[in-house]
Amino acid sequence: MPIKEQPTPPRSGLSNNIFLALAALLVFIDFVLPILSRPRIPGVPYSLFIHQVQQGEVKEVEIGQNQIRFQLKTDDEQAGTVFSTTPIFDLGLPKLLEDKSVDFAATPPPKNAWFTSLLGWVIPPLIFVAIWQFFIRRSAGGA
């Protein structure tokens, strides 16, 4: 009685795994590497930032939606060091910065990378198709 050879696994499973690994690598490159490569900025409380502005120790300020970055006037210990704080809805801040002759500007909102935008349009339909194929294969196997 001859022994049947084991069937070879379908090639589509291997290509799906390669595609998923490649997609995971691209997501890692787009999201994680920029976070790891950006410089660490020490954070300080907002009250300390206001105190330093009032004392005339702040050289320049960049005000963003999620972060205020500021640089102190030249000091031997902390020359060129940039600090950050969490913004608080303070309508008097621009007036205070003007009164203390601090250079300030608003940072433009960050631009989305083309890859991130592409992922937002491509990944959800791919997930839908993968789920649909899963249910099609399950229903075909049961019959």
DSSP file (Angstrom, degrees, kcal/mol; ACC not computed):
  #  RESIDUE AA STRUCTURE BP1 BP2  ACC     N-H-->O    O-->H-N    N-H-->O    O-->H-N    TCO  KAPPA ALPHA  PHI   PSI    X-CA   Y-CA   Z-CA
    1    1 A M              0   0    0      0, 0.0     2,-0.1     0, 0.0     0, 0.0   0.000 360.0 360.0 360.0 117.9    0.0    0.0    0.0
    2    2 A P        -     0   0    0      0, 0.0     2,-0.5     0, 0.0     0, 0.0  -0.358 360.0-123.8 -70.6 145.6    1.7    3.2   -1.1
    3    3 A I        -     0   0    0     -2,-0.1     2,-0.2     1,-0.0     0, 0.0  -0.761  26.3-123.0 -89.9 130.9    2.1    6.1    1.4
    4    4 A K        -     0   0    0     -2,-0.5     2,-0.2     1,-0.1    -1,-0.0  -0.497  24.2-118.2 -74.0 139.9    0.6    9.3    0.2
    5    5 A E        -     0   0    0     -2,-0.2    -1,-0.1     1,-0.1     3,-0.1  -0.509  33.4-104.9 -74.7 146.2    2.9   12.3    0.1
    6    6 A Q        -     0   0    0     -2,-0.2    -1,-0.1     1,-0.1     2,-0.0  -0.502  40.2-109.6 -71.4 138.1    1.9   15.1    2.3
    7    7 A P        -     0   0    0      0, 0.0    -1,-0.1     0, 0.0    -3,-0.0  -0.368  32.0-111.1 -67.6 146.8    0.4   18.0    0.4
    8    8 A T        -     0   0    0      1,-0.1     3,-0.1    -3,-0.1    -3,-0.0  -0.534  38.7-102.7 -75.2 143.8    2.5   21.1    0.2
    9    9 A P        -     0   0    0      0, 0.0    -1,-0.1     0, 0.0     5,-0.0  -0.330  47.1 -90.9 -65.2 148.9    1.2   24.1    2.1
   10   10 A P    >>  -     0   0    0      0, 0.0     4,-0.8     0, 0.0     3,-0.7  -0.346  27.1-137.3 -63.4 139.7   -0.5   26.7    0.0
   11   11 A R  H 3> S+     0   0    0      1,-0.2     4,-2.2     2,-0.2     3,-0.2   0.767  97.4  69.9 -69.3 -26.5    1.8   29.4   -1.2
   12   12 A S  H 3> S+     0   0    0      1,-0.2     4,-2.3     2,-0.2    -1,-0.2   0.841  93.8  56.9 -64.2 -31.8   -0.7   32.2   -0.4
   13   13 A G  H <> S+     0   0    0     -3,-0.7     4,-2.0     2,-0.2    -1,-0.2   0.900 108.0  47.1 -64.2 -40.4   -0.2   31.6    3.3
   14   14 A L  H  X S+     0   0    0     -4,-0.8     4,-2.2    -3,-0.2    -2,-0.2   0.910 112.5  48.4 -66.8 -43.0    3.5   32.3    3.0
   15   15 A S  H  X S+     0   0    0     -4,-2.2     4,-2.4     1,-0.2    -2,-0.2   0.865 109.7  53.1 -68.0 -33.9    3.0   35.4    0.9
   16   16 A N  H  X S+     0   0    0     -4,-2.3     4,-2.6     2,-0.2    -1,-0.2   0.911 109.3  49.3 -64.6 -41.3    0.5   36.7    3.4
   17   17 A N  H  X S+     0   0    0     -4,-2.0     4,-2.3     2,-0.2    -2,-0.2   0.900 111.7  48.1 -64.9 -40.1    3.0   36.2    6.2
   18   18 A I  H  X S+     0   0    0     -4,-2.2     4,-2.4     2,-0.2    -1,-0.2   0.913 111.7  50.3 -65.2 -42.1    5.7   38.0    4.3
   19   19 A F  H  X S+     0   0    0     -4,-2.4     4,-2.5     1,-0.2    -2,-0.2   0.915 111.6  48.0 -62.6 -43.1    3.3   40.8    3.5
   20   20 A L  H  X S+     0   0    0     -4,-2.6     4,-2.4     2,-0.2    -2,-0.2   0.894 111.8  49.7 -65.6 -39.9    2.3   41.2    7.2
   21   21 A A  H  X S+     0   0    0     -4,-2.3     4,-2.1     2,-0.2    -1,-0.2   0.908 112.1  48.2 -65.0 -41.3    5.9   41.2    8.3
   22   22 A L  H  X S+     0   0    0     -4,-2.4     4,-2.3     2,-0.2    -2,-0.2   0.911 111.7  49.5 -64.6 -42.8    6.8   43.8    5.7
   23   23 A A  H  X S+     0   0    0     -4,-2.5     4,-2.3     1,-0.2    -2,-0.2   0.905 110.6  50.3 -63.1 -41.7    3.8   46.0    6.8
   24   24 A A  H  X S+     0   0    0     -4,-2.4     4,-2.4     1,-0.2    -1,-0.2   0.894 110.0  50.8 -63.7 -39.3    4.8   45.6   10.5
   25   25 A L  H  X S+     0   0    0     -4,-2.1     4,-2.5     2,-0.2    -2,-0.2   0.914 110.5  48.5 -64.1 -43.4    8.4   46.7    9.6
   26   26 A L  H  X S+     0   0    0     -4,-2.3     4,-2.4     2,-0.2    -2,-0.2   0.891 111.0  49.9 -65.4 -39.6    7.1   49.8    7.7
   27   27 A V  H  X>S+     0   0    0     -4,-2.3     4,-2.6     2,-0.2     5,-0.5   0.920 111.1  50.3 -63.6 -42.8    4.8   50.7   10.6
   28   28 A F  I  X>S+     0   0    0     -4,-2.4     4,-1.7     1,-0.2     5,-1.4   0.935 111.9  47.2 -59.3 -47.1    7.8   50.4   13.0
   29   29 A I  I  <5S+     0   0    0     -4,-2.5    -1,-0.2     1,-0.2    -2,-0.2   0.893 116.3  44.2 -62.9 -40.6   10.0   52.5   10.8
   30   30 A D  I  <5S+     0   0    0     -4,-2.4    -2,-0.2    -5,-0.2    -1,-0.2   0.861 127.8  22.6 -76.4 -36.1    7.3   55.2   10.4
   31   31 A F  I  X5S+     0   0    0     -4,-2.6     4,-0.7    -5,-0.2    -3,-0.2   0.869 126.0  37.2-101.1 -43.3    6.1   55.5   14.0
   32   32 A V  I  X<S+     0   0    0     -4,-1.7     4,-2.2    -5,-0.5     3,-0.3   0.911 108.0  57.0 -85.3 -43.4    8.8   54.2   16.3
   33   33 A L  H  ><S+     0   0    0     -5,-1.4     4,-2.2     1,-0.2     5,-0.2   0.890 104.8  51.7 -61.1 -41.7   12.1   55.4   14.8
   34   34 A P  H  > S+     0   0    0      0, 0.0     4,-1.2     0, 0.0    -1,-0.2   0.884 110.8  50.1 -61.6 -34.0   11.1   59.1   14.8
   35   35 A I  H  < S+     0   0    0     -4,-0.7    -2,-0.2    -3,-0.3     3,-0.2   0.911 113.7  44.5 -68.3 -41.1   10.2   58.9   18.4
   36   36 A L  H  < S+     0   0    0     -4,-2.2    -1,-0.2     1,-0.2    -3,-0.2   0.811 114.6  48.7 -72.6 -29.6   13.5   57.2   19.3
   37   37 A S  H  < S+     0   0    0     -4,-2.2    -1,-0.2    -5,-0.2    -2,-0.2   0.645  87.2  97.7 -89.2 -14.6   15.7   59.5   17.3
   38   38 A R  S  < S-     0   0    0     -4,-1.2     2,-0.0    -5,-0.2    -3,-0.0  -0.467  84.6-100.7 -75.3 148.3   14.3   62.8   18.4
   39   39 A P        -     0   0    0      0, 0.0     2,-0.4     0, 0.0    -1,-0.1  -0.343  33.9-112.4 -70.0 147.0   16.2   64.6   21.2
   40   40 A R        -     0   0    0     -3,-0.1    -3,-0.0    -2,-0.0     0, 0.0  -0.664  29.9-160.2 -79.6 127.3   15.0   64.4   24.7
   41   41 A I        -     0   0    0     -2,-0.4    42,-0.1    40,-0.1     2,-0.1  -0.942  19.5-123.2-111.4 121.7   13.8   67.7   26.0
   42   42 A P        -     0   0    0      0, 0.0    42,-2.2     0, 0.0     2,-0.3  -0.402  26.1-138.0 -65.5 137.0   13.7   68.1   29.8
   43   43 A G  B     -a   84   0A   0     40,-0.2    42,-0.2    -2,-0.1    40,-0.0  -0.739  20.0-174.1 -97.4 144.3   10.2   69.1   31.1
   44   44 A V        -     0   0    0     40,-2.7    42,-0.4    -2,-0.3     2,-0.0  -0.909  34.2 -90.7-129.7 158.7    9.5   71.7   33.7
   45   45 A P     >  -     0   0    0      0, 0.0     4,-1.8     0, 0.0     3,-0.3  -0.348  33.2-120.6 -66.9 152.2    6.3   72.7   35.5
   46   46 A Y  H  > S+     0   0    0      1,-0.2     4,-2.5     2,-0.2     5,-0.2   0.859 112.8  58.9 -61.7 -35.9    4.4   75.6   33.9
   47   47 A S  H  > S+     0   0    0      1,-0.2     4,-2.4     2,-0.2    -1,-0.2   0.883 104.9  49.3 -63.2 -38.3    4.7   77.6   37.1
   48   48 A L  H  > S+     0   0    0     -3,-0.3     4,-2.7     2,-0.2    -1,-0.2   0.904 109.5  52.5 -66.6 -40.5    8.5   77.5   36.9
   49   49 A F  H  X S+     0   0    0     -4,-1.8     4,-2.1     2,-0.2    -2,-0.2   0.939 111.4  45.8 -58.8 -47.7    8.3   78.6   33.2
   50   50 A I  H  X S+     0   0    0     -4,-2.5     4,-2.6     1,-0.2    -2,-0.2   0.909 112.2  51.8 -63.1 -41.7    6.2   81.6   34.2
   51   51 A H  H  X S+     0   0    0     -4,-2.4     4,-1.9     1,-0.2    -1,-0.2   0.918 109.8  48.9 -60.7 -43.7    8.6   82.4   37.1
   52   52 A Q  H  <>S+     0   0    0     -4,-2.7     5,-2.7     2,-0.2     6,-0.6   0.865 111.1  50.2 -66.4 -35.3   11.6   82.3   34.8
   53   53 A V  H ><5S+     0   0    0     -4,-2.1     3,-1.3     1,-0.2    -2,-0.2   0.934 110.5  49.5 -65.4 -45.1    9.8   84.6   32.3
   54   54 A Q  H 3<5S+     0   0    0     -4,-2.6    -2,-0.2     1,-0.3    -1,-0.2   0.822 109.8  51.6 -64.1 -31.4    8.9   87.1   35.1
   55   55 A Q  T 3<5S-     0   0    0     -4,-1.9    -1,-0.3    -5,-0.2    -2,-0.2   0.516 115.5-116.6 -82.8  -5.1   12.6   87.0   36.3
   56   56 A G  T < 5S+     0   0    0     -3,-1.3    -3,-0.2    -4,-0.4    -2,-0.1   0.759  79.1 124.5  78.3  25.2   13.8   87.8   32.7
   57   57 A E      < +     0   0    0     -5,-2.7    16,-3.1    -6,-0.2     2,-0.4   0.563  45.4  91.9 -92.8  -9.6   15.7   84.5   32.4
   58   58 A V  E     -B   72   0A   0     -6,-0.6    14,-0.3    14,-0.3     3,-0.1  -0.732  47.4-176.4 -95.6 132.7   13.9   83.3   29.2
   59   59 A K  E     -     0   0A   0     12,-3.3    44,-1.5    -2,-0.4     2,-0.3   0.915  66.4  -5.1 -89.9 -53.6   15.5   84.1   25.8
   60   60 A E  E     -Bc  71 103A   0     11,-1.3    11,-2.4    42,-0.2     2,-0.4  -0.982  57.9-155.9-147.3 156.2   12.9   82.7   23.3
   61   61 A V  E     -Bc  70 104A   0     42,-2.7    44,-1.6    -2,-0.3     2,-0.5  -0.991   5.9-161.8-136.9 137.7    9.7   80.7   23.3
   62   62 A E  E     -Bc  69 105A   0      7,-3.4     7,-2.7    -2,-0.4     2,-0.6  -0.986  16.6-156.8-117.5 119.5    7.9   78.4   20.8
   63   63 A I  E     +Bc  68 106A   0     42,-3.1    44,-2.2    -2,-0.5     5,-0.2  -0.860  18.5 171.0-103.1 119.5    4.3   77.8   21.6
   64   64 A G        -     0   0    0      3,-2.2    -2,-0.0    -2,-0.6    42,-0.0  -0.598  46.6-101.0-115.5 178.8    2.7   74.7   20.2
   65   65 A Q  S    S+     0   0    0     -2,-0.2     3,-0.1    42,-0.2    -1,-0.1   0.889 119.4  19.1 -68.4 -39.4   -0.6   73.0   20.7
   66   66 A N  S    S+     0   0    0      1,-0.2     2,-0.3    20,-0.1    -1,-0.2   0.448 129.1  30.2-111.6  -3.5    0.8   70.3   23.0
   67   67 A Q        -     0   0    0     19,-0.2    -3,-2.2     2,-0.0     2,-0.5  -0.989  54.4-148.0-159.3 142.3    4.0   71.8   24.2
   68   68 A I  E     -BD  63  85A   0     17,-2.8    17,-1.9    -2,-0.3     2,-0.4  -0.976  21.9-165.2-110.6 122.5    5.8   75.1   25.0
   69   69 A R  E     +BD  62  84A   0     -7,-2.7    -7,-3.4    -2,-0.5     2,-0.3  -0.901  12.5 173.9-108.2 136.8    9.5   75.0   24.3
   70   70 A F  E     -BD  61  83A   0     13,-2.5    13,-3.0    -2,-0.4     2,-0.4  -0.979  21.9-146.4-143.4 156.0   11.7   77.7   25.7
   71   71 A Q  E     -BD  60  82A   0    -11,-2.4   -12,-3.3    -2,-0.3   -11,-1.3  -0.973  19.9-131.5-124.0 134.9   15.4   78.5   25.9
   72   72 A L  E     -B   58   0A   0      9,-0.8     8,-0.4    -2,-0.4   -14,-0.3  -0.414  36.0 -90.3 -79.6 158.6   17.0   80.3   28.8
   73   73 A K        -     0   0    0    -16,-3.1     5,-0.1     1,-0.2    -1,-0.1  -0.297  69.6 -64.7 -63.7 157.3   19.4   83.3   28.3
   74   74 A T        +     0   0    0      5,-0.1     2,-0.3    -3,-0.1    -1,-0.2  -0.151  67.1 164.3 -53.7 126.4   23.0   82.3   28.0
   75   75 A D     >  -     0   0    0     -3,-0.2     4,-0.5     1,-0.1    -3,-0.0  -0.984  44.7-122.2-141.8 146.2   24.3   80.7   31.2
   76   76 A D  T  4 S+     0   0    0     -2,-0.3     3,-0.4     1,-0.2    -1,-0.1   0.893 110.1  42.0 -59.0 -41.7   27.5   78.7   31.6
   77   77 A E  T  4 S+     0   0    0      1,-0.2    -1,-0.2    -3,-0.1    -3,-0.0   0.919 128.5  24.4 -73.0 -44.2   25.6   75.6   33.0
   78   78 A Q  T >4 S+     0   0    0     -5,-0.1     3,-1.7     3,-0.1     2,-0.3  -0.156  76.3 161.2-119.9  37.9   22.7   75.5   30.6
   79   79 A A  T 3< S-     0   0    0     -4,-0.5     3,-0.1    -3,-0.4    -5,-0.1  -0.438  77.4  -1.9 -64.9 123.3   23.8   77.3   27.5
   80   80 A G  T 3  S+     0   0    0     -8,-0.4     2,-0.3    -2,-0.3    -1,-0.3   0.470  92.5 147.0  79.0   2.0   21.6   76.4   24.6
   81   81 A T    <   -     0   0    0     -3,-1.7    -9,-0.8    -9,-0.0     2,-0.4  -0.541  36.8-148.8 -75.9 133.9   19.5   74.0   26.6
   82   82 A V  E     - D   0  71A   0     -2,-0.3     2,-0.3   -11,-0.2   -11,-0.2  -0.870  13.5-168.8-103.8 134.8   15.9   73.8   25.5
   83   83 A F  E     - D   0  70A   0    -13,-3.0   -13,-2.5    -2,-0.4     2,-0.3  -0.772   3.8-153.5-115.5 162.9   13.2   73.1   28.1
   84   84 A S  E     -aD  43  69A   0    -42,-2.2   -40,-2.7    -2,-0.3     2,-0.3  -0.951  10.8-179.6-135.7 158.1    9.5   72.2   27.6
   85   85 A T  E     - D   0  68A   0    -17,-1.9   -17,-2.8    -2,-0.3   -42,-0.0  -0.963  37.2 -98.6-147.3 162.0    6.3   72.6   29.5
   86   86 A T        -     0   0    0    -42,-0.4   -19,-0.2    -2,-0.3   -40,-0.1  -0.716  45.6-117.6 -84.1 129.4    2.7   71.7   29.0
   87   87 A P        -     0   0    0      0, 0.0     2,-0.4     0, 0.0    -1,-0.1  -0.368  24.2-159.6 -70.4 145.5    0.7   74.6   27.8
   88   88 A I        -     0   0    0     -2,-0.1     2,-1.2     2,-0.1     0, 0.0  -0.946  37.9 -97.0-119.2 143.9   -2.2   76.0   29.9
   89   89 A F        +     0   0    0     -2,-0.4     2,-0.5     1,-0.1     0, 0.0  -0.447  63.5 157.8 -63.8  96.8   -4.9   78.1   28.5
   90   90 A D    >   -     0   0    0     -2,-1.2     3,-1.1     1,-0.1    -2,-0.1  -0.922  28.0-175.1-131.8 103.0   -3.4   81.4   29.5
   91   91 A L  T 3  S+     0   0    0     -2,-0.5     4,-0.4     1,-0.2    -1,-0.1   0.688  84.9  60.6 -72.7 -16.5   -4.5   84.5   27.5
   92   92 A G  T 3> S+     0   0    0      1,-0.2     4,-2.4     2,-0.1    -1,-0.2   0.553  79.9  87.7 -86.5  -7.6   -2.0   86.7   29.4
   93   93 A L  H <> S+     0   0    0     -3,-1.1     4,-2.7     1,-0.2     5,-0.2   0.927  86.2  49.1 -61.8 -47.7    1.0   84.7   28.3
   94   94 A P  H  > S+     0   0    0      0, 0.0     4,-2.2     0, 0.0    -1,-0.2   0.903 113.1  48.7 -59.8 -37.8    1.6   86.7   25.0
   95   95 A K  H  > S+     0   0    0     -4,-0.4     4,-2.6     2,-0.2    -2,-0.2   0.918 111.6  49.1 -66.0 -42.9    1.4   90.0   26.9
   96   96 A L  H  X S+     0   0    0     -4,-2.4     4,-1.7     2,-0.2    -1,-0.2   0.915 111.7  49.0 -62.7 -43.1    3.8   88.8   29.6
   97   97 A L  H  <>S+     0   0    0     -4,-2.7     5,-2.8     1,-0.2    -1,-0.2   0.889 112.3  48.9 -64.1 -38.8    6.3   87.6   26.9
   98   98 A E  H ><5S+     0   0    0     -4,-2.2     3,-1.5    -5,-0.2    -2,-0.2   0.920 109.1  52.0 -65.4 -44.3    6.0   91.0   25.2
   99   99 A D  H 3<5S+     0   0    0     -4,-2.6    -1,-0.2     1,-0.3    -2,-0.2   0.839 112.2  45.8 -62.2 -33.2    6.5   92.9   28.4
  100  100 A K  T 3<5S-     0   0    0     -4,-1.7    -1,-0.3    -5,-0.2    -2,-0.2   0.303 113.1-118.4 -93.7   9.0    9.7   90.9   29.2
  101  101 A S  T < 5 +     0   0    0     -3,-1.5     2,-0.5     1,-0.2    -3,-0.2   0.883  56.2 160.1  55.9  44.9   11.0   91.3   25.6
  102  102 A V      < -     0   0    0     -5,-2.8     2,-0.4    -6,-0.1    -1,-0.2  -0.841  42.2-125.2 -97.3 130.2   11.0   87.6   24.9
  103  103 A D  E     +c   60   0A   0    -44,-1.5   -42,-2.7    -2,-0.5     2,-0.3  -0.601  41.9 171.3 -71.0 128.2   11.0   86.4   21.3
  104  104 A F  E     +c   61   0A   0     -2,-0.4     2,-0.3   -44,-0.2   -42,-0.2  -0.990  14.3 170.9-143.1 152.7    8.1   84.1   20.8
  105  105 A A  E     -c   62   0A   0    -44,-1.6   -42,-3.1    -2,-0.3     2,-0.4  -0.981  33.7-111.8-152.8 156.8    6.3   82.3   17.9
  106  106 A A  E     -c   63   0A   0     -2,-0.3   -42,-0.2   -44,-0.2   -44,-0.0  -0.792  32.4-128.9 -92.1 135.2    3.7   79.7   17.4
  107  107 A T        -     0   0    0    -44,-2.2   -42,-0.2    -2,-0.4   -45,-0.0  -0.660  26.7-114.3 -82.2 138.1    4.9   76.4   15.9
  108  108 A P        -     0   0    0      0, 0.0     3,-0.1     0, 0.0    -1,-0.1  -0.349  41.2 -90.6 -67.2 152.6    2.9   75.2   12.9
  109  109 A P        -     0   0    0      0, 0.0     2,-0.0     0, 0.0   -45,-0.0  -0.343  54.8 -94.0 -61.4 145.6    0.9   72.0   13.4
  110  110 A P        -     0   0    0      0, 0.0     2,-0.3     0, 0.0    -3,-0.0  -0.331  36.7-124.5 -65.1 140.4    3.0   69.0   12.4
  111  111 A K        -     0   0    0     -3,-0.1     2,-0.2     1,-0.1     3,-0.0  -0.667  24.7-118.8 -83.2 137.5    2.6   67.8    8.9
  112  112 A N        -     0   0    0     -2,-0.3     2,-0.1     1,-0.1    -1,-0.1  -0.549  29.6-114.2 -74.5 138.9    1.6   64.2    8.5
  113  113 A A     >  -     0   0    0     -2,-0.2     4,-2.1     1,-0.1     5,-0.2  -0.392  21.4-120.1 -67.9 150.8    4.0   62.0    6.7
  114  114 A W  H  > S+     0   0    0      1,-0.2     4,-2.3     2,-0.2     5,-0.1   0.856 114.2  55.3 -62.6 -32.9    2.8   60.7    3.4
  115  115 A F  H  > S+     0   0    0      2,-0.2     4,-2.6     1,-0.2    -1,-0.2   0.911 106.4  49.4 -68.4 -41.0    3.3   57.2    4.6
  116  116 A T  H  > S+     0   0    0      2,-0.2     4,-1.8     1,-0.2    -2,-0.2   0.909 112.3  48.4 -62.9 -42.0    1.1   57.8    7.7
  117  117 A S  H  X S+     0   0    0     -4,-2.1     4,-1.0     1,-0.2    -1,-0.2   0.899 111.1  50.6 -64.5 -40.6   -1.6   59.2    5.5
  118  118 A L  H >X S+     0   0    0     -4,-2.3     4,-2.1     1,-0.2     3,-0.6   0.907 107.6  53.3 -63.8 -42.1   -1.3   56.3    3.1
  119  119 A L  H 3X S+     0   0    0     -4,-2.6     4,-2.1     1,-0.2    -1,-0.2   0.876 103.4  57.7 -60.6 -37.7   -1.6   53.8    6.0
  120  120 A G  H 3< S+     0   0    0     -4,-1.8    -1,-0.2     1,-0.2    -2,-0.2   0.800 114.8  36.9 -63.5 -28.6   -4.8   55.5    7.2
  121  121 A W  H << S+     0   0    0     -4,-1.0    -2,-0.2    -3,-0.6    -1,-0.2   0.732 124.3  38.3 -94.2 -25.6   -6.4   54.9    3.8
  122  122 A V  H  X S+     0   0    0     -4,-2.1     4,-1.9    -5,-0.1    -3,-0.2   0.873 105.8  58.4 -96.4 -43.0   -5.0   51.4    3.0
  123  123 A I  H  X S+     0   0    0     -4,-2.1     4,-2.5    -5,-0.3     5,-0.2   0.908 101.2  53.5 -62.5 -46.8   -4.9   49.5    6.3
  124  124 A P  H  > S+     0   0    0      0, 0.0     4,-2.2     0, 0.0    -1,-0.2   0.926 111.3  45.4 -58.6 -45.0   -8.6   49.6    7.2
  125  125 A P  H  > S+     0   0    0      0, 0.0     4,-2.6     0, 0.0    -2,-0.2   0.891 112.0  53.2 -63.3 -35.5   -9.8   48.2    3.8
  126  126 A L  H  X S+     0   0    0     -4,-1.9     4,-2.5     2,-0.2     5,-0.2   0.902 108.7  49.2 -64.7 -39.6   -7.0   45.5    4.1
  127  127 A I  H  X S+     0   0    0     -4,-2.5     4,-2.4     2,-0.2     5,-0.2   0.925 111.0  50.2 -63.4 -43.2   -8.3   44.5    7.5
  128  128 A F  H  X S+     0   0    0     -4,-2.2     4,-2.4    -5,-0.2    -2,-0.2   0.924 111.8  47.3 -60.6 -45.0  -11.8   44.3    6.1
  129  129 A V  H  X S+     0   0    0     -4,-2.6     4,-2.8     2,-0.2    -1,-0.2   0.894 110.9  52.2 -64.6 -40.4  -10.7   42.1    3.2
  130  130 A A  H  X S+     0   0    0     -4,-2.5     4,-2.1     2,-0.2    -1,-0.2   0.916 111.9  45.6 -63.6 -42.9   -8.7   39.8    5.5
  131  131 A I  H  X S+     0   0    0     -4,-2.4     4,-2.2     2,-0.2    -1,-0.2   0.909 112.6  51.3 -65.1 -41.3  -11.7   39.3    7.8
  132  132 A W  H  X S+     0   0    0     -4,-2.4     4,-2.3    -5,-0.2    -2,-0.2   0.927 110.7  47.9 -62.3 -45.6  -14.0   38.7    4.8
  133  133 A Q  H  X S+     0   0    0     -4,-2.8     4,-2.6     1,-0.2     5,-0.2   0.879 108.5  55.8 -63.5 -37.1  -11.6   36.1    3.4
  134  134 A F  H  X S+     0   0    0     -4,-2.1     4,-1.9     1,-0.2    -1,-0.2   0.933 110.7  43.3 -60.1 -46.5  -11.4   34.4    6.8
  135  135 A F  H  X S+     0   0    0     -4,-2.2     4,-2.4     2,-0.2    -2,-0.2   0.867 112.1  53.6 -69.6 -35.7  -15.2   34.0    6.9
  136  136 A I  H  X S+     0   0    0     -4,-2.3     4,-2.1     1,-0.2    -2,-0.2   0.927 110.9  46.4 -62.0 -45.3  -15.4   32.9    3.3
  137  137 A R  H  X S+     0   0    0     -4,-2.6     4,-2.0     1,-0.2    -2,-0.2   0.874 112.2  50.7 -66.5 -36.6  -12.8   30.2    3.9
  138  138 A R  H  X S+     0   0    0     -4,-1.9     4,-1.5    -5,-0.2    -1,-0.2   0.908 112.1  46.3 -67.8 -40.8  -14.6   29.1    7.1
  139  139 A S  H  X S+     0   0    0     -4,-2.4     4,-0.9     1,-0.2    -2,-0.2   0.866 113.1  49.6 -70.9 -33.8  -17.9   28.8    5.4
  140  140 A A  H  < S+     0   0    0     -4,-2.1    -1,-0.2     1,-0.2    -2,-0.2   0.849 109.9  51.5 -71.1 -34.0  -16.4   26.9    2.4
  141  141 A G  H  < S+     0   0    0     -4,-2.0    -1,-0.2     1,-0.2    -2,-0.2   0.828 106.5  54.0 -72.3 -31.3  -14.6   24.5    4.8
  142  142 A G  H  <        0   0    0     -4,-1.5    -1,-0.2     1,-0.2    -2,-0.2   0.766 360.0 360.0 -74.3 -25.2  -17.8   23.7    6.7
  143  143 A A     <        0   0    0     -4,-0.9    -1,-0.2    -3,-0.1    -2,-0.2   0.461 360.0 360.0 -81.8 360.0  -19.7   22.7    3.5
